[in-house]
């Protein structure tokens, strides 16, 4: 094989690689877009999870404070002694 044939084959090889890349480019773009959408959905789910945990904690704290206040009002603000045997 002479040098011109090798160069011709190399150029054809590079041309085929470029053509295949261009044919697969729409699929690669769609795949990249789907990855971006999936990442955005995960960020939204993470935000909603954090919001739900914060809401749950604040609601639990509020209910605990209300329960503590009711117990203090009922007992006159002090603990009732529990004597053994009674």
PDB file of N, CA, C and O in Angstrom:
ATOM      1  N   UNK A   1       0.842  -1.170   0.000  1.00  0.00           N
ATOM      2  CA  UNK A   1       0.000   0.000   0.000  1.00  0.00           C
ATOM      3  C   UNK A   1       0.885   1.231   0.000  1.00  0.00           C
ATOM      4  O   UNK A   1       1.863   1.331   0.742  1.00  0.00           O
ATOM      5  N   UNK A   2       0.515   2.139  -0.839  1.00  0.00           N
ATOM      6  CA  UNK A   2       1.299   3.371  -0.866  1.00  0.00           C
ATOM      7  C   UNK A   2       0.715   4.383   0.113  1.00  0.00           C
ATOM      8  O   UNK A   2      -0.350   4.170   0.693  1.00  0.00           O
ATOM      9  N   UNK A   3       1.419   5.462   0.280  1.00  0.00           N
ATOM     10  CA  UNK A   3       1.058   6.458   1.284  1.00  0.00           C
ATOM     11  C   UNK A   3      -0.265   7.138   0.950  1.00  0.00           C
ATOM     12  O   UNK A   3      -1.016   7.453   1.874  1.00  0.00           O
ATOM     13  N   UNK A   4      -0.583   7.376  -0.283  1.00  0.00           N
ATOM     14  CA  UNK A   4      -1.831   8.037  -0.674  1.00  0.00           C
ATOM     15  C   UNK A   4      -3.038   7.176  -0.301  1.00  0.00           C
ATOM     16  O   UNK A   4      -4.066   7.699   0.129  1.00  0.00           O
ATOM     17  N   UNK A   5      -2.913   5.868  -0.465  1.00  0.00           N
ATOM     18  CA  UNK A   5      -4.020   4.974  -0.102  1.00  0.00           C
ATOM     19  C   UNK A   5      -4.259   5.001   1.404  1.00  0.00           C
ATOM     20  O   UNK A   5      -5.407   5.043   1.847  1.00  0.00           O
ATOM     21  N   UNK A   6      -3.192   4.979   2.191  1.00  0.00           N
ATOM     22  CA  UNK A   6      -3.323   5.016   3.653  1.00  0.00           C
ATOM     23  C   UNK A   6      -3.965   6.327   4.091  1.00  0.00           C
ATOM     24  O   UNK A   6      -4.832   6.328   4.964  1.00  0.00           O
ATOM     25  N   UNK A   7      -3.554   7.433   3.500  1.00  0.00           N
ATOM     26  CA  UNK A   7      -4.139   8.736   3.834  1.00  0.00           C
ATOM     27  C   UNK A   7      -5.604   8.766   3.424  1.00  0.00           C
ATOM     28  O   UNK A   7      -6.435   9.307   4.153  1.00  0.00           O
ATOM     29  N   UNK A   8      -5.936   8.192   2.264  1.00  0.00           N
ATOM     30  CA  UNK A   8      -7.333   8.143   1.814  1.00  0.00           C
ATOM     31  C   UNK A   8      -8.196   7.333   2.760  1.00  0.00           C
ATOM     32  O   UNK A   8      -9.306   7.740   3.101  1.00  0.00           O
ATOM     33  N   UNK A   9      -7.679   6.165   3.192  1.00  0.00           N
ATOM     34  CA  UNK A   9      -8.418   5.348   4.151  1.00  0.00           C
ATOM     35  C   UNK A   9      -8.592   6.085   5.485  1.00  0.00           C
ATOM     36  O   UNK A   9      -9.659   6.020   6.095  1.00  0.00           O
ATOM     37  N   UNK A  10      -7.568   6.769   5.926  1.00  0.00           N
ATOM     38  CA  UNK A  10      -7.645   7.509   7.188  1.00  0.00           C
ATOM     39  C   UNK A  10      -8.679   8.630   7.104  1.00  0.00           C
ATOM     40  O   UNK A  10      -9.445   8.846   8.043  1.00  0.00           O
ATOM     41  N   UNK A  11      -8.697   9.342   5.974  1.00  0.00           N
ATOM     42  CA  UNK A  11      -9.698  10.407   5.806  1.00  0.00           C
ATOM     43  C   UNK A  11     -11.106   9.830   5.741  1.00  0.00           C
ATOM     44  O   UNK A  11     -12.040  10.405   6.299  1.00  0.00           O
ATOM     45  N   UNK A  12     -11.263   8.697   5.062  1.00  0.00           N
ATOM     46  CA  UNK A  12     -12.578   8.055   4.996  1.00  0.00           C
ATOM     47  C   UNK A  12     -13.018   7.597   6.392  1.00  0.00           C
ATOM     48  O   UNK A  12     -14.183   7.742   6.764  1.00  0.00           O
ATOM     49  N   UNK A  13     -12.082   7.048   7.150  1.00  0.00           N
ATOM     50  CA  UNK A  13     -12.368   6.594   8.511  1.00  0.00           C
ATOM     51  C   UNK A  13     -12.825   7.761   9.383  1.00  0.00           C
ATOM     52  O   UNK A  13     -13.811   7.645  10.110  1.00  0.00           O
ATOM     53  N   UNK A  14     -12.115   8.880   9.312  1.00  0.00           N
ATOM     54  CA  UNK A  14     -12.489  10.073  10.081  1.00  0.00           C
ATOM     55  C   UNK A  14     -13.836  10.603   9.604  1.00  0.00           C
ATOM     56  O   UNK A  14     -14.652  11.038  10.416  1.00  0.00           O
ATOM     57  N   UNK A  15     -14.076  10.572   8.303  1.00  0.00           N
ATOM     58  CA  UNK A  15     -15.362  11.023   7.767  1.00  0.00           C
ATOM     59  C   UNK A  15     -16.517  10.169   8.261  1.00  0.00           C
ATOM     60  O   UNK A  15     -17.582  10.692   8.591  1.00  0.00           O
ATOM     61  N   UNK A  16     -16.312   8.858   8.314  1.00  0.00           N
ATOM     62  CA  UNK A  16     -17.365   7.965   8.822  1.00  0.00           C
ATOM     63  C   UNK A  16     -17.621   8.230  10.298  1.00  0.00           C
ATOM     64  O   UNK A  16     -18.771   8.230  10.738  1.00  0.00           O
ATOM     65  N   UNK A  17     -16.565   8.453  11.062  1.00  0.00           N
ATOM     66  CA  UNK A  17     -16.738   8.756  12.491  1.00  0.00           C
ATOM     67  C   UNK A  17     -17.549  10.038  12.668  1.00  0.00           C
ATOM     68  O   UNK A  17     -18.443  10.097  13.512  1.00  0.00           O
ATOM     69  N   UNK A  18     -17.243  11.048  11.886  1.00  0.00           N
ATOM     70  CA  UNK A  18     -17.979  12.318  11.969  1.00  0.00           C
ATOM     71  C   UNK A  18     -19.428  12.122  11.547  1.00  0.00           C
ATOM     72  O   UNK A  18     -20.333  12.671  12.176  1.00  0.00           O
ATOM     73  N   UNK A  19     -19.661  11.342  10.484  1.00  0.00           N
ATOM     74  CA  UNK A  19     -21.027  11.101  10.017  1.00  0.00           C
ATOM     75  C   UNK A  19     -21.842  10.349  11.067  1.00  0.00           C
ATOM     76  O   UNK A  19     -23.000  10.688  11.308  1.00  0.00           O
ATOM     77  N   UNK A  20     -21.252   9.340  11.689  1.00  0.00           N
ATOM     78  CA  UNK A  20     -21.962   8.586  12.734  1.00  0.00           C
ATOM     79  C   UNK A  20     -22.256   9.494  13.922  1.00  0.00           C
ATOM     80  O   UNK A  20     -23.344   9.432  14.495  1.00  0.00           O
ATOM     81  N   UNK A  21     -21.299  10.332  14.295  1.00  0.00           N
ATOM     82  CA  UNK A  21     -21.530  11.267  15.399  1.00  0.00           C
ATOM     83  C   UNK A  21     -22.681  12.216  15.076  1.00  0.00           C
ATOM     84  O   UNK A  21     -23.527  12.483  15.929  1.00  0.00           O
ATOM     85  N   UNK A  22     -22.711  12.726  13.842  1.00  0.00           N
ATOM     86  CA  UNK A  22     -23.791  13.638  13.458  1.00  0.00           C
ATOM     87  C   UNK A  22     -25.135  12.926  13.416  1.00  0.00           C
ATOM     88  O   UNK A  22     -26.161  13.530  13.728  1.00  0.00           O
ATOM     89  N   UNK A  23     -25.146  11.651  13.035  1.00  0.00           N
ATOM     90  CA  UNK A  23     -26.409  10.907  13.028  1.00  0.00           C
ATOM     91  C   UNK A  23     -26.897  10.642  14.452  1.00  0.00           C
ATOM     92  O   UNK A  23     -28.102  10.644  14.703  1.00  0.00           O
ATOM     93  N   UNK A  24     -25.980  10.417  15.374  1.00  0.00           N
ATOM     94  CA  UNK A  24     -26.364  10.138  16.758  1.00  0.00           C
ATOM     95  C   UNK A  24     -26.540  11.403  17.593  1.00  0.00           C
ATOM     96  O   UNK A  24     -26.967  11.320  18.745  1.00  0.00           O
ATOM     97  N   UNK A  25     -26.226  12.554  17.046  1.00  0.00           N
ATOM     98  CA  UNK A  25     -26.300  13.806  17.798  1.00  0.00           C
ATOM     99  C   UNK A  25     -27.707  14.101  18.326  1.00  0.00           C
ATOM    100  O   UNK A  25     -27.828  14.505  19.483  1.00  0.00           O
ATOM    101  N   UNK A  26     -28.780  13.921  17.540  1.00  0.00           N
ATOM    102  CA  UNK A  26     -30.112  14.165  18.115  1.00  0.00           C
ATOM    103  C   UNK A  26     -30.415  13.261  19.309  1.00  0.00           C
ATOM    104  O   UNK A  26     -31.005  13.708  20.293  1.00  0.00           O
ATOM    105  N   UNK A  27     -30.014  11.996  19.226  1.00  0.00           N
ATOM    106  CA  UNK A  27     -30.242  11.092  20.356  1.00  0.00           C
ATOM    107  C   UNK A  27     -29.428  11.529  21.569  1.00  0.00           C
ATOM    108  O   UNK A  27     -29.912  11.456  22.698  1.00  0.00           O
ATOM    109  N   UNK A  28     -28.206  11.979  21.347  1.00  0.00           N
ATOM    110  CA  UNK A  28     -27.379  12.448  22.460  1.00  0.00           C
ATOM    111  C   UNK A  28     -27.964  13.705  23.096  1.00  0.00           C
ATOM    112  O   UNK A  28     -27.923  13.872  24.315  1.00  0.00           O
ATOM    113  N   UNK A  29     -28.507  14.583  22.265  1.00  0.00           N
ATOM    114  CA  UNK A  29     -29.124  15.807  22.790  1.00  0.00           C
ATOM    115  C   UNK A  29     -30.357  15.462  23.622  1.00  0.00           C
ATOM    116  O   UNK A  29     -30.560  16.020  24.700  1.00  0.00           O
ATOM    117  N   UNK A  30     -31.182  14.538  23.116  1.00  0.00           N
ATOM    118  CA  UNK A  30     -32.378  14.130  23.862  1.00  0.00           C
ATOM    119  C   UNK A  30     -31.984  13.470  25.180  1.00  0.00           C
ATOM    120  O   UNK A  30     -32.599  13.729  26.215  1.00  0.00           O
ATOM    121  N   UNK A  31     -30.964  12.622  25.142  1.00  0.00           N
ATOM    122  CA  UNK A  31     -30.495  11.965  26.360  1.00  0.00           C
ATOM    123  C   UNK A  31     -29.990  12.991  27.372  1.00  0.00           C
ATOM    124  O   UNK A  31     -30.289  12.880  28.561  1.00  0.00           O
ATOM    125  N   UNK A  32     -29.239  13.974  26.924  1.00  0.00           N
ATOM    126  CA  UNK A  32     -28.744  15.023  27.823  1.00  0.00           C
ATOM    127  C   UNK A  32     -29.905  15.831  28.398  1.00  0.00           C
ATOM    128  O   UNK A  32     -29.889  16.190  29.576  1.00  0.00           O
ATOM    129  N   UNK A  33     -30.909  16.117  27.574  1.00  0.00           N
ATOM    130  CA  UNK A  33     -32.081  16.847  28.047  1.00  0.00           C
ATOM    131  C   UNK A  33     -32.834  16.033  29.101  1.00  0.00           C
ATOM    132  O   UNK A  33     -33.282  16.583  30.107  1.00  0.00           O
ATOM    133  N   UNK A  34     -32.973  14.728  28.874  1.00  0.00           N
ATOM    134  CA  UNK A  34     -33.644  13.883  29.858  1.00  0.00           C
ATOM    135  C   UNK A  34     -32.873  13.834  31.175  1.00  0.00           C
ATOM    136  O   UNK A  34     -33.474  13.819  32.250  1.00  0.00           O
ATOM    137  N   UNK A  35     -31.552  13.810  31.092  1.00  0.00           N
ATOM    138  CA  UNK A  35     -30.750  13.848  32.318  1.00  0.00           C
ATOM    139  C   UNK A  35     -30.949  15.161  33.073  1.00  0.00           C
ATOM    140  O   UNK A  35     -31.028  15.167  34.301  1.00  0.00           O
ATOM    141  N   UNK A  36     -31.030  16.267  32.342  1.00  0.00           N
ATOM    142  CA  UNK A  36     -31.271  17.559  32.991  1.00  0.00           C
ATOM    143  C   UNK A  36     -32.644  17.599  33.649  1.00  0.00           C
ATOM    144  O   UNK A  36     -32.785  18.101  34.765  1.00  0.00           O
ATOM    145  N   UNK A  37     -33.656  17.072  32.965  1.00  0.00           N
ATOM    146  CA  UNK A  37     -35.009  17.047  33.527  1.00  0.00           C
ATOM    147  C   UNK A  37     -35.048  16.158  34.765  1.00  0.00           C
ATOM    148  O   UNK A  37     -35.666  16.515  35.768  1.00  0.00           O
ATOM    149  N   UNK A  38     -34.389  14.998  34.700  1.00  0.00           N
ATOM    150  CA  UNK A  38     -34.357  14.109  35.864  1.00  0.00           C
ATOM    151  C   UNK A  38     -33.662  14.784  37.045  1.00  0.00           C
ATOM    152  O   UNK A  38     -34.108  14.646  38.184  1.00  0.00           O
ATOM    153  N   UNK A  39     -32.589  15.502  36.788  1.00  0.00           N
ATOM    154  CA  UNK A  39     -31.913  16.227  37.859  1.00  0.00           C
ATOM    155  C   UNK A  39     -32.795  17.310  38.458  1.00  0.00           C
ATOM    156  O   UNK A  39     -32.813  17.503  39.674  1.00  0.00           O
ATOM    157  N   UNK A  40     -33.528  18.018  37.603  1.00  0.00           N
ATOM    158  CA  UNK A  40     -34.433  19.056  38.101  1.00  0.00           C
ATOM    159  C   UNK A  40     -35.548  18.442  38.941  1.00  0.00           C
ATOM    160  O   UNK A  40     -35.930  18.997  39.972  1.00  0.00           O
ATOM    161  N   UNK A  41     -36.068  17.305  38.506  1.00  0.00           N
ATOM    162  CA  UNK A  41     -37.116  16.629  39.272  1.00  0.00           C
ATOM    163  C   UNK A  41     -36.572  16.186  40.628  1.00  0.00           C
ATOM    164  O   UNK A  41     -37.264  16.306  41.639  1.00  0.00           O
ATOM    165  N   UNK A  42     -35.347  15.678  40.660  1.00  0.00           N
ATOM    166  CA  UNK A  42     -34.749  15.273  41.931  1.00  0.00           C
ATOM    167  C   UNK A  42     -34.559  16.465  42.866  1.00  0.00           C
ATOM    168  O   UNK A  42     -34.756  16.341  44.074  1.00  0.00           O
ATOM    169  N   UNK A  43     -34.180  17.607  42.322  1.00  0.00           N
ATOM    170  CA  UNK A  43     -34.023  18.805  43.153  1.00  0.00           C
ATOM    171  C   UNK A  43     -35.376  19.229  43.725  1.00  0.00           C
ATOM    172  O   UNK A  43     -35.462  19.604  44.895  1.00  0.00           O
ATOM    173  N   UNK A  44     -36.427  19.173  42.913  1.00  0.00           N
ATOM    174  CA  UNK A  44     -37.767  19.534  43.395  1.00  0.00           C
ATOM    175  C   UNK A  44     -38.225  18.556  44.472  1.00  0.00           C
ATOM    176  O   UNK A  44     -38.800  18.970  45.479  1.00  0.00           O
ATOM    177  N   UNK A  45     -37.977  17.263  44.270  1.00  0.00           N
ATOM    178  CA  UNK A  45     -38.359  16.267  45.273  1.00  0.00           C
ATOM    179  C   UNK A  45     -37.585  16.491  46.568  1.00  0.00           C
ATOM    180  O   UNK A  45     -38.151  16.371  47.655  1.00  0.00           O
ATOM    181  N   UNK A  46     -36.311  16.812  46.465  1.00  0.00           N
ATOM    182  CA  UNK A  46     -35.504  17.099  47.652  1.00  0.00           C
ATOM    183  C   UNK A  46     -36.050  18.318  48.395  1.00  0.00           C
ATOM    184  O   UNK A  46     -36.125  18.317  49.624  1.00  0.00           O
ATOM    185  N   UNK A  47     -36.429  19.355  47.649  1.00  0.00           N
ATOM    186  CA  UNK A  47     -36.999  20.557  48.265  1.00  0.00           C
ATOM    187  C   UNK A  47     -38.322  20.238  48.956  1.00  0.00           C
ATOM    188  O   UNK A  47     -38.554  20.684  50.080  1.00  0.00           O
ATOM    189  N   UNK A  48     -39.195  19.468  48.292  1.00  0.00           N
ATOM    190  CA  UNK A  48     -40.481  19.114  48.891  1.00  0.00           C
ATOM    191  C   UNK A  48     -40.290  18.239  50.126  1.00  0.00           C
ATOM    192  O   UNK A  48     -41.033  18.364  51.100  1.00  0.00           O
ATOM    193  N   UNK A  49     -39.303  17.362  50.087  1.00  0.00           N
ATOM    194  CA  UNK A  49     -39.016  16.523  51.251  1.00  0.00           C
ATOM    195  C   UNK A  49     -38.561  17.382  52.426  1.00  0.00           C
ATOM    196  O   UNK A  49     -39.020  17.188  53.552  1.00  0.00           O
ATOM    197  N   UNK A  50     -37.668  18.324  52.172  1.00  0.00           N
ATOM    198  CA  UNK A  50     -37.202  19.216  53.234  1.00  0.00           C
ATOM    199  C   UNK A  50     -38.354  20.061  53.772  1.00  0.00           C
ATOM    200  O   UNK A  50     -38.445  20.294  54.978  1.00  0.00           O
ATOM    201  N   UNK A  51     -39.225  20.514  52.890  1.00  0.00           N
ATOM    202  CA  UNK A  51     -40.384  21.298  53.310  1.00  0.00           C
ATOM    203  C   UNK A  51     -41.320  20.465  54.178  1.00  0.00           C
ATOM    204  O   UNK A  51     -41.824  20.950  55.191  1.00  0.00           O
ATOM    205  N   UNK A  52     -41.556  19.215  53.787  1.00  0.00           N
ATOM    206  CA  UNK A  52     -42.437  18.341  54.558  1.00  0.00           C
ATOM    207  C   UNK A  52     -41.844  18.035  55.929  1.00  0.00           C
ATOM    208  O   UNK A  52     -42.568  18.022  56.925  1.00  0.00           O
ATOM    209  N   UNK A  53     -40.542  17.790  55.992  1.00  0.00           N
ATOM    210  CA  UNK A  53     -39.903  17.511  57.280  1.00  0.00           C
ATOM    211  C   UNK A  53     -39.972  18.742  58.175  1.00  0.00           C
ATOM    212  O   UNK A  53     -40.251  18.620  59.368  1.00  0.00           O
ATOM    213  N   UNK A  54     -39.725  19.913  57.628  1.00  0.00           N
ATOM    214  CA  UNK A  54     -39.824  21.137  58.418  1.00  0.00           C
ATOM    215  C   UNK A  54     -41.234  21.383  58.920  1.00  0.00           C
ATOM    216  O   UNK A  54     -41.430  21.781  60.068  1.00  0.00           O
ATOM    217  N   UNK A  55     -42.224  21.145  58.055  1.00  0.00           N
ATOM    218  CA  UNK A  55     -43.619  21.316  58.460  1.00  0.00           C
ATOM    219  C   UNK A  55     -43.985  20.322  59.550  1.00  0.00           C
ATOM    220  O   UNK A  55     -44.659  20.676  60.518  1.00  0.00           O
ATOM    221  N   UNK A  56     -43.542  19.078  59.398  1.00  0.00           N
ATOM    222  CA  UNK A  56     -43.824  18.056  60.406  1.00  0.00           C
ATOM    223  C   UNK A  56     -43.191  18.423  61.741  1.00  0.00           C
ATOM    224  O   UNK A  56     -43.829  18.291  62.786  1.00  0.00           O
ATOM    225  N   UNK A  57     -41.931  18.886  61.716  1.00  0.00           N
ATOM    226  CA  UNK A  57     -41.258  19.250  62.965  1.00  0.00           C
ATOM    227  C   UNK A  57     -41.928  20.438  63.640  1.00  0.00           C
ATOM    228  O   UNK A  57     -42.093  20.447  64.860  1.00  0.00           O
ATOM    229  N   UNK A  58     -42.314  21.439  62.857  1.00  0.00           N
ATOM    230  CA  UNK A  58     -42.956  22.606  63.466  1.00  0.00           C
ATOM    231  C   UNK A  58     -44.325  22.241  64.027  1.00  0.00           C
ATOM    232  O   UNK A  58     -44.715  22.742  65.082  1.00  0.00           O
ATOM    233  N   UNK A  59     -45.058  21.376  63.334  1.00  0.00           N
ATOM    234  CA  UNK A  59     -46.360  20.938  63.832  1.00  0.00           C
ATOM    235  C   UNK A  59     -46.195  20.113  65.106  1.00  0.00           C
ATOM    236  O   UNK A  59     -46.963  20.276  66.055  1.00  0.00           O
ATOM    237  N   UNK A  60     -45.206  19.234  65.131  1.00  0.00           N
ATOM    238  CA  UNK A  60     -44.959  18.429  66.333  1.00  0.00           C
ATOM    239  C   UNK A  60     -44.556  19.320  67.498  1.00  0.00           C
ATOM    240  O   UNK A  60     -45.001  19.102  68.625  1.00  0.00           O
ATOM    241  N   UNK A  61     -43.716  20.326  67.240  1.00  0.00           N
ATOM    242  CA  UNK A  61     -43.301  21.245  68.299  1.00  0.00           C
ATOM    243  C   UNK A  61     -44.501  22.032  68.824  1.00  0.00           C
ATOM    244  O   UNK A  61     -44.635  22.229  70.032  1.00  0.00           O
ATOM    245  N   UNK A  62     -45.367  22.478  67.925  1.00  0.00           N
ATOM    246  CA  UNK A  62     -46.551  23.228  68.338  1.00  0.00           C
ATOM    247  C   UNK A  62     -47.473  22.362  69.183  1.00  0.00           C
ATOM    248  O   UNK A  62     -47.954  22.798  70.229  1.00  0.00           O
ATOM    249  N   UNK A  63     -47.721  21.136  68.732  1.00  0.00           N
ATOM    250  CA  UNK A  63     -48.598  20.250  69.498  1.00  0.00           C
ATOM    251  C   UNK A  63     -47.981  19.890  70.847  1.00  0.00           C
ATOM    252  O   UNK A  63     -48.702  19.767  71.837  1.00  0.00           O
ATOM    253  N   UNK A  64     -46.662  19.720  70.903  1.00  0.00           N
ATOM    254  CA  UNK A  64     -45.993  19.423  72.161  1.00  0.00           C
ATOM    255  C   UNK A  64     -46.128  20.603  73.119  1.00  0.00           C
ATOM    256  O   UNK A  64     -46.365  20.410  74.311  1.00  0.00           O
ATOM    257  N   UNK A  65     -45.979  21.824  72.605  1.00  0.00           N
ATOM    258  CA  UNK A  65     -46.120  23.010  73.457  1.00  0.00           C
ATOM    259  C   UNK A  65     -47.543  23.146  73.975  1.00  0.00           C
ATOM    260  O   UNK A  65     -47.752  23.500  75.135  1.00  0.00           O
ATOM    261  N   UNK A  66     -48.526  22.866  73.117  1.00  0.00           N
ATOM    262  CA  UNK A  66     -49.928  22.940  73.556  1.00  0.00           C
ATOM    263  C   UNK A  66     -50.188  21.892  74.629  1.00  0.00           C
ATOM    264  O   UNK A  66     -50.842  22.183  75.630  1.00  0.00           O
ATOM    265  N   UNK A  67     -49.686  20.679  74.432  1.00  0.00           N
ATOM    266  CA  UNK A  67     -49.887  19.618  75.424  1.00  0.00           C
ATOM    267  C   UNK A  67     -49.207  19.978  76.739  1.00  0.00           C
ATOM    268  O   UNK A  67     -49.784  19.766  77.806  1.00  0.00           O
ATOM    269  N   UNK A  68     -48.002  20.514  76.683  1.00  0.00           N
ATOM    270  CA  UNK A  68     -47.308  20.924  77.908  1.00  0.00           C
ATOM    271  C   UNK A  68     -48.079  22.030  78.627  1.00  0.00           C
ATOM    272  O   UNK A  68     -48.188  22.019  79.853  1.00  0.00           O
ATOM    273  N   UNK A  69     -48.606  22.974  77.870  1.00  0.00           N
ATOM    274  CA  UNK A  69     -49.368  24.068  78.471  1.00  0.00           C
ATOM    275  C   UNK A  69     -50.641  23.541  79.135  1.00  0.00           C
ATOM    276  O   UNK A  69     -51.006  23.997  80.219  1.00  0.00           O
ATOM    277  N   UNK A  70     -51.318  22.585  78.495  1.00  0.00           N
ATOM    278  CA  UNK A  70     -52.526  22.009  79.084  1.00  0.00           C
ATOM    279  C   UNK A  70     -52.205  21.242  80.360  1.00  0.00           C
ATOM    280  O   UNK A  70     -52.959  21.315  81.330  1.00  0.00           O
ATOM    281  N   UNK A  71     -51.103  20.513  80.373  1.00  0.00           N
ATOM    282  CA  UNK A  71     -50.719  19.771  81.575  1.00  0.00           C
ATOM    283  C   UNK A  71     -50.369  20.725  82.711  1.00  0.00           C
ATOM    284  O   UNK A  71     -50.715  20.462  83.863  1.00  0.00           O
ATOM    285  N   UNK A  72     -49.691  21.822  82.407  1.00  0.00           N
ATOM    286  CA  UNK A  72     -49.338  22.790  83.448  1.00  0.00           C
ATOM    287  C   UNK A  72     -50.583  23.459  84.014  1.00  0.00           C
ATOM    288  O   UNK A  72     -50.664  23.688  85.221  1.00  0.00           O
ATOM    289  N   UNK A  73     -51.555  23.775  83.160  1.00  0.00           N
ATOM    290  CA  UNK A  73     -52.777  24.422  83.638  1.00  0.00           C
ATOM    291  C   UNK A  73     -53.571  23.467  84.525  1.00  0.00           C
ATOM    292  O   UNK A  73     -54.148  23.890  85.527  1.00  0.00           O
ATOM    293  N   UNK A  74     -53.604  22.211  84.174  1.00  0.00           N
ATOM    294  CA  UNK A  74     -54.385  21.236  84.919  1.00  0.00           C
ATOM    295  C   UNK A  74     -53.751  20.939  86.280  1.00  0.00           C
ATOM    296  O   UNK A  74     -54.470  20.669  87.242  1.00  0.00           O
ATOM    297  N   UNK A  75     -52.441  20.983  86.379  1.00  0.00           N
ATOM    298  CA  UNK A  75     -51.748  20.599  87.606  1.00  0.00           C
ATOM    299  C   UNK A  75     -51.294  21.807  88.421  1.00  0.00           C
ATOM    300  O   UNK A  75     -50.567  21.638  89.400  1.00  0.00           O
ATOM    301  N   UNK A  76     -51.678  22.954  88.066  1.00  0.00           N
ATOM    302  CA  UNK A  76     -51.281  24.128  88.815  1.00  0.00           C
ATOM    303  C   UNK A  76     -49.837  24.531  88.575  1.00  0.00           C
ATOM    304  O   UNK A  76     -49.276  25.296  89.360  1.00  0.00           O
ATOM    305  N   UNK A  77     -49.239  24.048  87.537  1.00  0.00           N
ATOM    306  CA  UNK A  77     -47.888  24.449  87.200  1.00  0.00           C
ATOM    307  C   UNK A  77     -46.807  23.646  87.887  1.00  0.00           C
ATOM    308  O   UNK A  77     -45.623  23.935  87.716  1.00  0.00           O
ATOM    309  N   UNK A  78     -47.190  22.633  88.670  1.00  0.00           N
ATOM    310  CA  UNK A  78     -46.161  21.821  89.321  1.00  0.00           C
ATOM    311  C   UNK A  78     -46.475  20.342  89.093  1.00  0.00           C
ATOM    312  O   UNK A  78     -47.592  19.973  88.732  1.00  0.00           O
ATOM    313  N   UNK A  79     -45.487  19.533  89.308  1.00  0.00           N
ATOM    314  CA  UNK A  79     -45.652  18.099  89.106  1.00  0.00           C
ATOM    315  C   UNK A  79     -46.430  17.491  90.260  1.00  0.00           C
ATOM    316  O   UNK A  79     -46.278  17.917  91.405  1.00  0.00           O
ATOM    317  N   UNK A  80     -47.255  16.506  89.970  1.00  0.00           N
ATOM    318  CA  UNK A  80     -47.984  15.810  91.030  1.00  0.00           C
ATOM    319  C   UNK A  80     -47.127  14.656  91.522  1.00  0.00           C
ATOM    320  O   UNK A  80     -46.550  13.924  90.718  1.00  0.00           O
ATOM    321  N   UNK A  81     -47.040  14.489  92.829  1.00  0.00           N
ATOM    322  CA  UNK A  81     -46.225  13.381  93.348  1.00  0.00           C
ATOM    323  C   UNK A  81     -46.950  12.055  93.157  1.00  0.00           C
ATOM    324  O   UNK A  81     -48.165  11.967  93.333  1.00  0.00           O
ATOM    325  N   UNK A  82     -46.215  11.062  92.808  1.00  0.00           N
ATOM    326  CA  UNK A  82     -46.755   9.711  92.683  1.00  0.00           C
ATOM    327  C   UNK A  82     -46.149   8.886  93.804  1.00  0.00           C
ATOM    328  O   UNK A  82     -44.968   8.543  93.775  1.00  0.00           O
ATOM    329  N   UNK A  83     -46.961   8.580  94.771  1.00  0.00           N
ATOM    330  CA  UNK A  83     -46.481   7.845  95.931  1.00  0.00           C
ATOM    331  C   UNK A  83     -46.671   6.352  95.687  1.00  0.00           C
ATOM    332  O   UNK A  83     -47.712   5.938  95.176  1.00  0.00           O
ATOM    333  N   UNK A  84     -45.691   5.551  96.041  1.00  0.00           N
ATOM    334  CA  UNK A  84     -45.843   4.103  95.828  1.00  0.00           C
ATOM    335  C   UNK A  84     -46.885   3.525  96.773  1.00  0.00           C
ATOM    336  O   UNK A  84     -47.000   3.953  97.921  1.00  0.00           O
ATOM    337  N   UNK A  85     -47.628   2.570  96.292  1.00  0.00           N
ATOM    338  CA  UNK A  85     -48.626   1.897  97.111  1.00  0.00           C
ATOM    339  C   UNK A  85     -49.991   2.546  97.063  1.00  0.00           C
ATOM    340  O   UNK A  85     -50.914   2.042  97.702  1.00  0.00           O
ATOM    341  N   UNK A  86     -50.164   3.610  96.359  1.00  0.00           N
ATOM    342  CA  UNK A  86     -51.475   4.264  96.286  1.00  0.00           C
ATOM    343  C   UNK A  86     -52.090   4.072  94.946  1.00  0.00           C
ATOM    344  O   UNK A  86     -53.196   4.553  94.700  1.00  0.00           O
TER     345      UNK A  86
END
